[in-house]
């Protein structure tokens, strides 16, 4: 995932609304969102190279999503960030417990932002630019490939758009999927400085990235209402930005949820 916008406990019907884009090389093998057998009940896409996931939820009401943090000095070392999402659903812990665990072992992974939640709490944890797990208060937040609190043009735009959808009570899955489908790039003067060249920075500044080799591979809309109904919709895209698959999963949270 390279852009995640979340509305946490801000809507009269939905206590969770999430819209996210996963940016990745098109050649990297991926399976669309499905119900996993192991860990049982996880609904997520799968990275077939490392076996992890970028965004998922399960029958207990838990959910998680991850982005990388852009760090040109980091290289390719470190365990796959997708394991931070997948292994949460193996662990069976609360969001608070998993965030604390990740904070302790985060140095073993490539640079990441992780959002991890359950029925009651939502945490952010990172291994760059953060002192430890951060409890997310009710509101709207967006993260991309920078540090917590960085004000990038696309995170600012994603947050503003999600707030407008909530104000208009337009929270359909289709609306959330479309919220981040924007190929416009930021003005050069507004670009962050993450240590890469300005041409690459400009290319990566769009919410929806499109190119033959690398771009937005999937968009995910996740909704959870106060009654415990959850739905996850994923739209997949090819290098030309054309839709190639669409899957939707609906379920009700089990009473044993955290």
FIKEPA-554004 format. One line per field, with one value per residue: residue in three letters; x negated, y negated, z negated of N, C-alpha, C in turn. Coordinates in steps of 0.001 Angstrom, whole numbers. Example, Ala and Ser with C-alpha at 12.3 -4.5 7.8 and 13.67 -1.06 7.14 Angstrom:
2
r = [ala; ser]
nxx = [-13190; -12850]
nyy = [5690; 2250]
nzz = [-7800; -7080]
caxx = [-12300; -13670]
cayy = [4500; 1060]
cazz = [-7800; -7140]
cxx = [-13200; -12900]
cyy = [3300; -30]
czz = [-7800; -7870]
// end
This chain:
258
r = [unk; unk; unk; unk; unk; unk; unk; unk; unk; unk; unk; unk; unk; unk; unk; unk; unk; unk; unk; unk; unk; unk; unk; unk; unk; unk; unk; unk; unk; unk; unk; unk; unk; unk; unk; unk; unk; unk; unk; unk; unk; unk; unk; unk; unk; unk; unk; unk; unk; unk; unk; unk; unk; unk; unk; unk; unk; unk; unk; unk; unk; unk; unk; unk; unk; unk; unk; unk; unk; unk; unk; unk; unk; unk; unk; unk; unk; unk; unk; unk; unk; unk; unk; unk; unk; unk; unk; unk; unk; unk; unk; unk; unk; unk; unk; unk; unk; unk; unk; unk; unk; unk; unk; unk; unk; unk; unk; unk; unk; unk; unk; unk; unk; unk; unk; unk; unk; unk; unk; unk; unk; unk; unk; unk; unk; unk; unk; unk; unk; unk; unk; unk; unk; unk; unk; unk; unk; unk; unk; unk; unk; unk; unk; unk; unk; unk; unk; unk; unk; unk; unk; unk; unk; unk; unk; unk; unk; unk; unk; unk; unk; unk; unk; unk; unk; unk; unk; unk; unk; unk; unk; unk; unk; unk; unk; unk; unk; unk; unk; unk; unk; unk; unk; unk; unk; unk; unk; unk; unk; unk; unk; unk; unk; unk; unk; unk; unk; unk; unk; unk; unk; unk; unk; unk; unk; unk; unk; unk; unk; unk; unk; unk; unk; unk; unk; unk; unk; unk; unk; unk; unk; unk; unk; unk; unk; unk; unk; unk; unk; unk; unk; unk; unk; unk; unk; unk; unk; unk; unk; unk; unk; unk; unk; unk; unk; unk; unk; unk; unk; unk; unk; unk; unk; unk; unk; unk; unk; unk]
nxx = [-835; -468; 902; 3160; 6286; 8226; 11229; 11999; 14194; 16033; 18401; 21963; 23043; 20907; 18112; 15627; 14059; 12235; 10021; 7754; 4765; 2688; -554; -2831; -5346; -4375; -5109; -5326; -4156; -762; 2110; 5569; 7816; 9085; 10560; 8491; 7033; 5046; 3490; 6531; 9597; 8764; 9286; 7930; 5674; 2859; -643; -2536; -5231; -6571; -4675; -3064; -620; 1081; 3270; 5927; 8659; 10580; 12809; 13165; 13253; 10888; 8324; 5803; 3266; 569; -2124; -5115; -7931; -9531; -12863; -15809; -18283; -17948; -17984; -17460; -17289; -15998; -13066; -10008; -7519; -4859; -4423; -3881; -1227; 58; -808; 365; 2909; 2423; 1530; 3640; 3995; 4857; 5179; 3614; 1725; 455; -627; -2494; -4195; -5136; -6493; -8643; -10021; -10367; -12705; -13656; -12509; -11872; -11595; -8569; -5094; -2502; 893; 3017; 5830; 8686; 11907; 12172; 9963; 7418; 4211; 1155; -2020; -5494; -8777; -10427; -11011; -9243; -8325; -7117; -4212; -1258; 1740; 4666; 6897; 10480; 11386; 10217; 7577; 4648; 2083; -1006; -3960; -5654; -6772; -4896; -2570; -3671; -2925; -1890; -988; 807; 1718; 2974; 4990; 6380; 7366; 9057; 10925; 12096; 13293; 15208; 16842; 17902; 19282; 21241; 22574; 21904; 20827; 20503; 19064; 18141; 17750; 15661; 13640; 13296; 12368; 9593; 8744; 7047; 5051; 3667; 752; -1190; -1953; -5217; -6489; -5298; -6152; -7294; -10487; -12158; -14560; -14940; -15277; -13902; -12258; -11376; -10105; -8025; -6619; -5704; -3905; -1212; 2087; 3104; 1082; -370; -2009; -4011; -5705; -5523; -3061; 268; 1652; 3864; 6948; 8534; 11497; 12732; 15232; 16813; 19529; 21408; 22986; 21555; 21204; 19200; 17540; 15393; 13998; 12225; 10493; 8709; 5908; 4382; 1193; 1928; 3746; 6285; 9212; 8950; 9817; 12414; 13419; 15558; 16211; 18285; 19199; 20184; 19201; 17791; 19037; 17043; 15131; 12309]
nyy = [1196; -2186; -4478; -5396; -6152; -6838; -6835; -7012; -6012; -8131; -8352; -8094; -5594; -3901; -2694; -2345; -3373; -2838; -3662; -2693; -2578; -298; -404; 965; 2952; 4084; 6580; 8157; 11050; 11493; 12303; 11680; 10193; 12488; 15162; 16396; 19590; 19975; 17638; 18620; 17347; 14755; 11995; 10862; 9602; 11350; 11180; 12933; 13310; 12845; 13733; 12237; 9698; 6646; 5245; 6073; 7875; 9538; 12108; 11417; 8742; 7416; 5527; 4513; 2545; 1646; -529; -1228; -3163; -5783; -5553; -6102; -5245; -2844; -525; 2864; 4486; 6372; 7896; 8864; 6376; 7022; 9184; 8123; 7410; 9887; 11597; 10542; 11590; 14243; 14123; 13511; 11535; 8453; 5185; 3337; 4973; 6157; 3926; 3106; 5319; 5178; 2749; 3512; 5342; 4115; 3200; 5251; 5241; 3838; 240; -1054; -2030; -1093; -448; 762; 2372; 3129; 4050; 1933; 204; -1693; -1731; -3311; -2352; -2559; -2072; -4120; -7469; -7614; -7283; -5143; -2922; -4566; -5698; -6084; -8678; -9321; -10361; -11601; -10341; -10208; -8358; -7939; -7351; -8616; -10003; -9821; -12403; -13933; -16263; -15683; -16483; -14525; -13086; -15079; -15784; -13349; -13024; -15292; -14729; -12384; -13360; -15041; -13161; -11843; -13942; -14334; -12009; -9953; -7102; -4796; -1751; -1985; -4731; -5105; -3632; -5195; -7529; -7789; -7576; -9194; -10649; -12993; -14929; -16384; -19869; -20941; -22611; -21919; -19435; -16783; -16213; -13449; -12334; -11226; -11736; -14701; -14307; -11662; -11954; -13648; -12000; -10036; -11425; -11422; -10331; -8028; -5964; -5519; -3587; -1680; 148; -180; -927; -1791; 1019; 2089; 1064; 615; 805; 638; 1267; 1017; 1467; 227; 2265; 4507; 5495; 6163; 5165; 5748; 4493; 4930; 3534; 4305; 3345; 2920; 2282; 125; -1187; -198; 1506; 4802; 6791; 7344; 7783; 8694; 8990; 9952; 9986; 10912; 9873; 12077; 13033; 13438; 11543; 9266]
nzz = [0; 788; 289; -2103; -3357; -6166; -7974; -11217; -13581; -13085; -11730; -11577; -10970; -10160; -11834; -10865; -7959; -5115; -2554; -99; 1872; 3524; 4581; 6835; 8535; 11703; 12566; 10348; 8843; 7860; 5950; 6163; 3675; 1317; -645; -3014; -3742; -5539; -7368; -8889; -7736; -7159; -5050; -2225; 300; 1784; 1771; 3874; 4023; 1547; -231; -1897; -2900; -2017; -2870; -4955; -6573; -9156; -10533; -13158; -13374; -13260; -11551; -9181; -7576; -5424; -4472; -2610; -3753; -2185; -1728; -571; -1476; -2675; -1137; 21; -2143; -4955; -6411; -4725; -4490; -4201; -5833; -8292; -8238; -7529; -9668; -11923; -11904; -12260; -14887; -16673; -18576; -20349; -18789; -20159; -21462; -19272; -17973; -19890; -19859; -17205; -17305; -18832; -17258; -14863; -13628; -12130; -9676; -6368; -5829; -7189; -7490; -9599; -9989; -12406; -13656; -15804; -17106; -18841; -19000; -17252; -15918; -14963; -13856; -13276; -11820; -11338; -12114; -14335; -17769; -18974; -19303; -18233; -19424; -17630; -17511; -17269; -14010; -10803; -8933; -6850; -5328; -3578; -1923; -3633; -6807; -9890; -10190; -8171; -5650; -2794; 618; 1713; -518; -1964; -155; 25; -2590; -2745; -754; -1732; -4047; -2880; -1609; -3828; -5051; -3154; -3408; -1692; -1387; 26; 1274; 3888; 4081; 2269; 3534; 5803; 4742; 4489; 7055; 8986; 11267; 11414; 10891; 8248; 7842; 8693; 6882; 4514; 3802; 1630; 20; 261; 676; 3162; 6760; 8329; 10555; 10267; 7816; 8562; 10366; 8586; 7058; 7612; 6665; 7871; 9589; 12734; 15066; 17446; 16055; 13246; 10811; 9617; 8464; 7192; 5725; 2615; 755; -2442; -4748; -7876; -9948; -12826; -13707; -13217; -10665; -7854; -4891; -2171; 681; 3649; 6353; 9189; 11293; 14553; 16294; 17916; 16443; 16534; 15409; 14197; 12509; 10101; 6858; 4163; 724; -1936; -5366; -8751; -11974; -14329; -17554; -19391; -19042; -19380]
caxx = [0; -1230; 1750; 4271; 7109; 9076; 12130; 12093; 15218; 16502; 19637; 23075; 23271; 19660; 17025; 14407; 14085; 10857; 9758; 6303; 4164; 1427; -1448; -3818; -5765; -3345; -5620; -5342; -2945; 204; 3443; 6578; 8389; 9835; 10562; 7327; 7152; 3992; 4337; 7928; 10569; 8254; 9700; 6861; 4872; 1600; -1866; -3002; -6683; -6983; -3627; -2374; 559; 933; 4470; 6823; 9563; 11029; 14142; 13228; 13308; 9551; 7891; 4456; 2792; -818; -2821; -6543; -8421; -10559; -14156; -16791; -19455; -17612; -18262; -16451; -17436; -14875; -11972; -8905; -6542; -3567; -4283; -3331; 227; 433; -1082; 1340; 4062; 1938; 1254; 4854; 3891; 5517; 4383; 2628; 659; -308; -1407; -3634; -5104; -5772; -7450; -9830; -10747; -10274; -14015; -13953; -11760; -12099; -10895; -7124; -3981; -1481; 2132; 3540; 7008; 9654; 13227; 12190; 8811; 6637; 2856; 131; -3367; -6464; -10169; -11141; -10403; -8197; -8899; -6433; -2837; -471; 3176; 5354; 8156; 11516; 11123; 9789; 6134; 4124; 640; -1566; -5302; -6443; -6650; -3642; -2457; -4101; -1801; -2107; 210; 1812; 2360; 3890; 6149; 7138; 8101; 10123; 11964; 12824; 14157; 16350; 17736; 18590; 20229; 22343; 23076; 21646; 19806; 20597; 17764; 17748; 17264; 14348; 12699; 13042; 11813; 8157; 8452; 6715; 3704; 3021; -448; -1301; -2828; -6607; -6830; -4683; -6634; -8156; -11875; -12397; -15899; -15014; -15330; -12638; -11416; -10723; -9199; -6834; -5907; -5078; -3052; 197; 2776; 3179; -136; -181; -3137; -4123; -6437; -5179; -1902; 1315; 2088; 5171; 7602; 9329; 12460; 13108; 16255; 17305; 20540; 21506; 23678; 20629; 21139; 17962; 17374; 14122; 14069; 10933; 10456; 7345; 5617; 3237; 260; 2580; 4719; 7608; 9648; 8773; 10638; 13141; 13933; 16191; 16472; 19138; 19353; 20545; 18169; 18131; 19228; 15822; 14153; 11543]
cayy = [0; -3433; -5582; -4888; -7152; -6144; -7558; -6156; -6373; -9489; -8289; -7589; -4180; -3149; -3090; -2272; -3530; -2852; -3640; -2534; -2155; 436; -669; 2047; 3328; 4920; 7932; 8911; 11888; 11118; 12915; 10730; 10411; 13733; 15685; 17265; 20771; 19905; 17733; 18877; 16269; 13474; 11566; 9976; 10037; 11947; 11016; 14302; 13366; 12967; 14411; 11346; 8963; 5199; 4734; 7192; 7868; 10900; 12291; 10887; 7288; 6837; 5124; 3947; 2103; 1224; -1179; -1411; -4530; -6028; -5763; -5635; -4664; -1566; 607; 3927; 5362; 6426; 8820; 8292; 5615; 7681; 10120; 7404; 7542; 11309; 12247; 10061; 12496; 15465; 13927; 13529; 10560; 7173; 4220; 2754; 5943; 6337; 2712; 3156; 6337; 4667; 1717; 4166; 6101; 3377; 3005; 6400; 5083; 2638; -918; -855; -2532; -64; -722; 2025; 2075; 4158; 3447; 803; -676; -1778; -2180; -3461; -2052; -2660; -1894; -5333; -8731; -7496; -6805; -3950; -2849; -5784; -5465; -7001; -9196; -9443; -11395; -11177; -10418; -9598; -8147; -7434; -6795; -9495; -9806; -10257; -13853; -14615; -16827; -15549; -16873; -13476; -12730; -16170; -15673; -12143; -13323; -16247; -14050; -11461; -14187; -15498; -12017; -11615; -15050; -14129; -10666; -9176; -6168; -3560; -1182; -2567; -6083; -4993; -3201; -6312; -8657; -7887; -7314; -10523; -10578; -14308; -15020; -17604; -20931; -20682; -23409; -21320; -18072; -16523; -15850; -12162; -11858; -10756; -12848; -15430; -13703; -10499; -12476; -14152; -10828; -9324; -12323; -11194; -9324; -6826; -5994; -4721; -3464; -280; 1030; -363; -1784; -1350; 2359; 2400; 134; 1353; 102; 1457; 610; 1788; 656; 414; 3524; 5611; 5944; 5736; 5509; 5381; 4507; 4661; 3340; 4457; 2559; 3314; 1161; -1005; -1758; 360; 2496; 6189; 7653; 6713; 8792; 8134; 9958; 9417; 10916; 10354; 10127; 13096; 12478; 13588; 10576; 8500]
cazz = [0; 796; -160; -2911; -4037; -7133; -8869; -12399; -14567; -12768; -10946; -12382; -10687; -10015; -12723; -10068; -6506; -4651; -1114; 18; 3127; 3456; 5706; 6880; 9877; 12325; 12768; 9084; 8809; 6836; 5995; 5672; 2348; 1173; -2011; -3188; -4591; -6547; -8560; -8575; -7826; -6682; -3712; -1758; 1427; 1351; 2533; 4045; 3926; 140; -981; -2816; -2460; -2195; -3526; -5185; -7721; -9442; -11097; -14511; -13298; -13178; -10216; -9140; -6268; -5529; -3370; -2834; -3923; -1183; -2362; 414; -2128; -3316; -275; 74; -3303; -5882; -6134; -3954; -5276; -4128; -6948; -9443; -8112; -7602; -10952; -12906; -11895; -12903; -16304; -17474; -19650; -20134; -18044; -21076; -21684; -18039; -17752; -20805; -19333; -15990; -17710; -19384; -16228; -13611; -13003; -11272; -8428; -5599; -6397; -7053; -8305; -9777; -10709; -12923; -14450; -16163; -17259; -19762; -18936; -16023; -16206; -13937; -14324; -12186; -12236; -10973; -12489; -15362; -19019; -19440; -18822; -18391; -19450; -16736; -18041; -16229; -13022; -9471; -8739; -5634; -5318; -2335; -2086; -4484; -8237; -10499; -10297; -6950; -4904; -1357; 1370; 1908; -1781; -2288; 733; -337; -3825; -2447; 26; -2604; -4900; -2076; -1424; -5095; -5240; -2214; -3677; -482; -1848; 790; 1630; 5173; 3815; 1641; 4555; 6704; 3999; 4719; 8469; 9503; 11833; 11405; 10071; 7464; 8347; 8336; 5693; 3331; 3608; 473; 313; -396; 1015; 4538; 7699; 8412; 11584; 9650; 6791; 9255; 10875; 7472; 6275; 7920; 5857; 8705; 10394; 13942; 15994; 17872; 15146; 11837; 10636; 8705; 8845; 6618; 4795; 1634; -99; -3595; -5571; -9014; -10618; -14274; -13964; -13016; -9273; -7207; -3487; -1555; 2137; 4273; 7802; 9691; 12493; 15366; 16465; 18574; 15518; 16808; 14423; 14637; 11661; 9010; 5936; 2974; -335; -3006; -6489; -10038; -12968; -15312; -18895; -20182; -18551; -20357]
cxx = [-869; -382; 2953; 4973; 8117; 9944; 12438; 13092; 15739; 17851; 20733; 23314; 21987; 18620; 15672; 14733; 12638; 10822; 8252; 5920; 2873; 631; -2572; -4241; -4740; -3810; -5587; -4050; -2065; 1495; 4449; 7132; 9270; 9798; 9420; 7690; 6158; 3265; 5819; 8777; 10067; 8786; 8695; 6332; 3566; 482; -2507; -4520; -7127; -5908; -2847; -1166; 328; 2131; 5415; 7650; 10036; 12366; 14270; 13313; 11956; 9207; 6497; 4132; 1407; -1234; -4315; -6817; -9586; -11865; -15230; -18016; -19199; -17977; -17134; -16505; -16179; -13805; -10842; -7890; -5170; -3335; -3703; -1810; 635; 300; -210; 2502; 3680; 1933; 2500; 4836; 4778; 4610; 3286; 1441; -198; -1163; -2642; -4670; -5862; -6798; -8755; -10667; -10836; -11586; -14375; -13339; -12243; -11288; -9386; -6323; -2958; -299; 2714; 4695; 7797; 11008; 13185; 11087; 8136; 5281; 2067; -1204; -4286; -7853; -11058; -10355; -9303; -8814; -8239; -5014; -2060; 1013; 3861; 6694; 9205; 11234; 10738; 8285; 5780; 2619; 227; -2947; -6232; -6265; -5291; -3653; -2979; -2885; -2136; -846; 1239; 2436; 3335; 5158; 7009; 7964; 9283; 11260; 12785; 13748; 15388; 17345; 18540; 19642; 21448; 23039; 23001; 20495; 19917; 19199; 17251; 17177; 15875; 13293; 12318; 12333; 10336; 7763; 8225; 5263; 2996; 1826; -494; -2167; -4244; -6990; -6305; -5214; -7424; -9577; -12191; -13744; -16033; -15021; -13950; -11717; -10675; -9730; -7899; -5976; -5114; -4100; -1571; 804; 2789; 2027; -1; -1449; -3265; -4755; -5933; -3963; -926; 1873; 3490; 5642; 8518; 10247; 12885; 14075; 16680; 18318; 20657; 22217; 22780; 20617; 19909; 18046; 16049; 14256; 12703; 11102; 9007; 7159; 4387; 2308; 854; 3606; 6128; 7942; 9516; 9488; 11335; 13734; 14530; 16487; 17259; 19234; 19785; 19526; 18668; 18209; 18008; 14776; 13495; 12150]
cyy = [-1243; -4651; -4983; -6068; -6416; -7150; -6620; -6743; -7804; -9513; -7640; -6097; -3360; -3622; -3004; -2435; -3663; -2795; -3600; -2094; -1408; 158; 352; 2256; 4301; 6363; 8773; 9724; 11589; 11896; 11909; 11126; 11657; 14135; 16693; 18484; 20703; 18567; 17762; 17617; 14905; 13207; 10519; 10479; 10619; 11616; 12391; 14418; 13607; 13584; 13545; 10677; 7484; 4574; 5902; 7016; 9297; 10907; 11779; 9364; 6627; 6493; 4533; 3549; 1511; 438; -1089; -2883; -4717; -6413; -5230; -4970; -3260; -362; 1632; 4842; 5331; 7397; 8101; 7601; 6274; 8689; 9438; 7434; 8991; 11874; 11724; 11032; 13903; 15307; 13992; 12552; 9350; 6272; 3627; 3693; 6126; 5110; 2692; 4174; 5813; 3591; 2344; 4855; 5357; 3186; 4148; 6258; 3867; 1493; -830; -1793; -1412; -646; 611; 1716; 3307; 3471; 2118; -216; -615; -2373; -2376; -3113; -2056; -2372; -3021; -6526; -8666; -6883; -5529; -3921; -4114; -5427; -6529; -7392; -9248; -10613; -10776; -11378; -9784; -9475; -7627; -6872; -7708; -9142; -10299; -11786; -14609; -15066; -16809; -15979; -15758; -13004; -13813; -16081; -14473; -12387; -14240; -15579; -13116; -12235; -14677; -14364; -11749; -12699; -14897; -12790; -9803; -8229; -4815; -3064; -1789; -3968; -6045; -4547; -4366; -7474; -8876; -7654; -8653; -10490; -11932; -14306; -16363; -18630; -20684; -21413; -22779; -19923; -17936; -16234; -14577; -11563; -11273; -11964; -13452; -14839; -12494; -10939; -12962; -13001; -10128; -10165; -12150; -10192; -7977; -6905; -5033; -4768; -1996; 643; 988; -1264; -1224; -29; 2672; 1254; 957; 406; 1064; 660; 1563; 938; 1032; 1720; 4737; 6191; 5335; 6061; 4955; 5554; 4144; 4556; 3428; 3742; 3102; 2112; -55; -1681; -1260; 1440; 3901; 7184; 6799; 7816; 8083; 9255; 9262; 10455; 10165; 10783; 11154; 12470; 12603; 12558; 9810; 7128]
czz = [0; 466; -871; -3552; -4906; -7876; -10031; -13385; -14365; -12064; -11777; -12172; -10737; -11026; -12028; -8594; -6054; -3141; -927; 1425; 2843; 4727; 5678; 8342; 10456; 12522; 11496; 8964; 7601; 7040; 5449; 4309; 2337; -297; -2135; -4038; -5746; -6417; -8208; -8746; -7410; -5283; -3254; -433; 906; 2335; 2660; 4028; 2494; -742; -1937; -2193; -2715; -2902; -3730; -6440; -7955; -10162; -12520; -14538; -13244; -11724; -10304; -7711; -6442; -4286; -3654; -3125; -2963; -1883; -1421; -210; -2656; -2464; -324; -1132; -4158; -5438; -5396; -4862; -5260; -5227; -8178; -9434; -8315; -9010; -12086; -13026; -12342; -14427; -17177; -18626; -19375; -19310; -18921; -21268; -20433; -17739; -18648; -20332; -18122; -16329; -18202; -18310; -14907; -12892; -12054; -9884; -7652; -6175; -6147; -7930; -8402; -10525; -11129; -13876; -14824; -16340; -18012; -19553; -17575; -16389; -14915; -14581; -13107; -12724; -11720; -11528; -13521; -16615; -19530; -18909; -19170; -18345; -18593; -17343; -16929; -15295; -11694; -9365; -7401; -5762; -3956; -2632; -2864; -5942; -8731; -10642; -9101; -6156; -3413; -611; 1485; 593; -2221; -1442; 371; -1588; -3538; -1687; -849; -3539; -4135; -1845; -2692; -5322; -4346; -2429; -2417; -778; -1153; 1139; 2933; 4981; 3186; 2638; 5476; 6048; 4311; 6170; 9175; 9963; 11873; 10457; 9360; 8180; 7846; 7053; 4407; 3014; 2307; 932; -451; -27; 2395; 5470; 7907; 9474; 11021; 8589; 7416; 9774; 9775; 6675; 6553; 6936; 6573; 9692; 11566; 14795; 16370; 16842; 13715; 11729; 9629; 9216; 8356; 5743; 3899; 885; -1198; -4449; -6679; -9753; -12098; -14645; -13727; -11621; -8602; -5723; -2983; -58; 2689; 5779; 8235; 11013; 13213; 15578; 17152; 17674; 15740; 15785; 14994; 13728; 10614; 8148; 4733; 2003; -1434; -4112; -7730; -11073; -13983; -16702; -19774; -19822; -19689; -20547]
// end
